[in-house]
């Protein structure tokens, strides 16, 4: 029996030693990782467009808004900085290090999000891309790094350590298979030809799919009051005020229920109400597209999953949103003229 225990102990020690070699060896032999330099070309290109309207968001924005069409409909130069898989951390970096550097800041910035993402202190909804963060980070004085660190769980820290040793596991090349808008794509480092081909390949497939019986359900990560202080939203509002930018927060609606009613749990509805009250107190416009589902302007047939719209409805959604903007802008201007 003693011999068996000794052999088992030796086997465990050998296994532990092998794991240490596998984990630590790459750190010893790999070349030092040089941080991605700040991408000044992103600022230069943005300055050259001099847009009046700017959209920030991820793929949910990209399959809803066509910036070129929005320009035609509103008469205002429009740019989308949508990058697939991004979250508020990246949008804040775009706002503080690209939009703020423009000769003439845009008139209005729309931020598209789903569920409670706007108050989640994260930079990506999926695979992290540190090179994108670095290329958009001009300075850490903003406190961006501090907020990001607060958001990391123990599991995320372990994963980050693993990716430090094995950076190929988080390769930025994964982005090349996802569609993003042209200017956002250039910031992400994707060629325009790659965008066009990948977009067509993706949407030609998904538009042929039948609606899945089980779709993604709305996500909820905690009450509004428990999330707001640790989020990027207060900093985004403060910066927009400093730049005299009209910030508009837009919550896209999840795919409606089969009977046409909004797919929104009670806890998420309460969160949305608290968010609306908070933004109203900050004089920030808030658009909840769930209300347009109730009106029948958006229905389940437009979706190919729980959140994304079918590619062929991009123009329709863009026209719908442009009509809303023009109607509300005219109302706001008239209200200003009517003031004594």
Residue pairs with C-beta under 8 A, 6 or more apart in sequence:
23 165
24 165
26 165
26 166
27 164
27 165
30 165
33 164
33 167
35 134
36 130
36 131
36 132
36 134
36 135
37 134
37 135
38 97
38 134
38 135
38 136
38 137
38 138
39 135
39 136
39 187
41 186
42 98
42 135
42 136
42 186
42 187
43 97
43 98
43 101
43 102
45 183
45 186
46 79
46 98
46 99
46 101
46 102
46 183
47 101
47 102
47 103
49 77
49 79
49 183
50 77
50 102
50 103
50 104
51 76
51 77
51 78
51 79
51 106
52 76
52 77
52 78
52 106
52 107
52 108
53 70
53 74
53 76
53 77
53 78
53 79
53 106
53 107
53 108
53 109
53 110
54 78
54 79
54 80
54 81
54 99
54 106
54 108
54 109
54 110
55 61
55 65
55 67
55 78
55 79
55 80
55 81
55 82
55 109
55 110
55 111
55 112
56 81
56 82
56 91
56 94
56 95
56 109
56 110
56 111
56 112
57 80
57 82
57 86
57 91
57 110
57 111
57 112
57 113
58 82
58 83
58 84
58 85
58 86
58 87
58 112
58 125
59 82
59 84
59 85
59 178
59 179
59 180
59 308
60 112
60 113
60 114
60 252
60 307
60 308
61 80
61 82
61 112
61 252
62 80
62 82
62 84
62 179
62 180
62 181
62 184
63 179
63 203
63 308
63 309
63 310
63 311
63 314
64 112
64 252
64 309
64 314
64 317
64 318
64 321
65 80
65 82
65 112
65 314
65 317
65 318
65 321
66 314
66 315
66 318
67 78
67 79
67 80
67 181
68 78
69 315
69 318
69 319
69 322
70 76
70 78
70 318
70 321
70 322
71 77
71 78
73 318
73 319
73 322
73 323
73 326
74 322
74 325
74 326
76 107
79 106
79 183
80 181
80 183
80 184
81 94
81 98
81 181
81 183
81 184
81 187
82 112
82 180
82 181
82 184
83 90
83 132
83 175
83 180
83 184
83 185
83 187
83 188
84 175
84 178
84 179
84 180
84 188
85 124
85 125
85 126
85 127
85 129
85 175
85 178
86 123
86 124
86 125
86 132
87 117
87 120
87 122
87 123
87 124
87 125
88 113
88 117
88 118
88 119
88 120
88 121
88 122
88 123
88 231
88 232
88 233
88 236
89 121
89 122
89 123
89 124
89 133
89 144
89 147
89 148
89 232
90 123
90 124
90 132
90 133
90 136
91 111
91 232
91 236
92 142
92 144
92 232
92 235
92 236
93 133
93 136
93 137
93 144
94 136
94 187
95 109
95 236
95 239
95 240
96 138
96 142
96 144
96 235
96 239
97 136
97 137
97 138
97 139
98 136
98 187
99 105
99 106
99 109
99 243
99 245
100 239
100 243
105 243
105 244
105 245
106 245
107 245
107 246
108 245
108 246
108 247
108 248
109 240
109 245
109 246
109 247
109 248
110 248
110 250
111 118
111 236
111 247
111 248
111 249
111 250
112 250
112 252
113 249
113 250
113 251
113 252
114 218
114 219
114 251
114 252
114 254
114 307
115 218
115 219
115 220
115 251
115 254
115 268
116 219
116 220
116 221
116 222
116 224
116 227
116 268
116 271
117 125
117 219
118 231
118 233
118 249
118 251
118 275
119 224
119 227
119 228
119 231
119 233
119 275
120 151
120 221
120 227
120 231
121 147
121 148
121 150
121 151
121 230
121 231
121 232
122 148
122 151
123 133
123 148
127 170
127 174
128 160
128 163
128 170
129 170
129 172
129 175
130 163
130 170
131 172
132 172
132 175
132 188
132 189
135 187
135 189
136 187
137 144
142 235
143 235
147 230
147 231
147 232
147 235
150 230
151 230
152 160
162 169
163 169
163 170
172 189
175 188
175 189
175 190
176 190
176 194
176 198
177 198
177 202
178 198
178 202
179 195
179 198
179 199
179 202
179 203
180 188
180 190
180 195
182 192
182 195
185 191
185 192
185 195
186 192
199 311
203 310
203 311
206 304
206 305
206 308
206 310
206 311
207 304
207 310
207 311
207 312
209 304
211 300
211 303
211 304
212 305
215 255
215 303
215 305
215 306
216 254
216 305
216 306
216 307
217 254
217 263
217 306
218 254
218 263
218 264
218 265
218 268
220 265
220 267
220 268
220 271
221 227
223 267
223 270
223 271
223 274
224 270
224 271
224 274
224 275
224 278
225 274
228 234
228 278
236 247
237 247
237 282
237 284
240 246
240 247
240 284
246 285
247 284
247 285
248 284
248 285
248 286
248 287
249 275
249 279
249 284
249 285
249 286
249 287
250 286
250 287
250 289
251 272
251 275
251 286
251 287
251 288
251 289
251 290
252 289
252 307
253 262
253 263
253 288
253 289
253 290
253 292
253 293
253 298
254 262
254 263
254 264
254 306
254 307
255 263
255 300
255 303
255 305
255 306
255 307
256 262
256 263
256 293
256 298
256 299
256 300
257 263
257 300
258 300
260 293
260 296
260 299
260 300
261 293
261 294
262 290
262 293
262 294
263 306
264 272
264 290
272 288
272 290
275 286
276 286
276 288
279 285
279 286
280 286
287 324
289 298
292 298
292 320
293 299
297 320
298 317
298 320
302 309
302 310
302 313
302 316
302 317
303 309
303 310
304 310
309 317
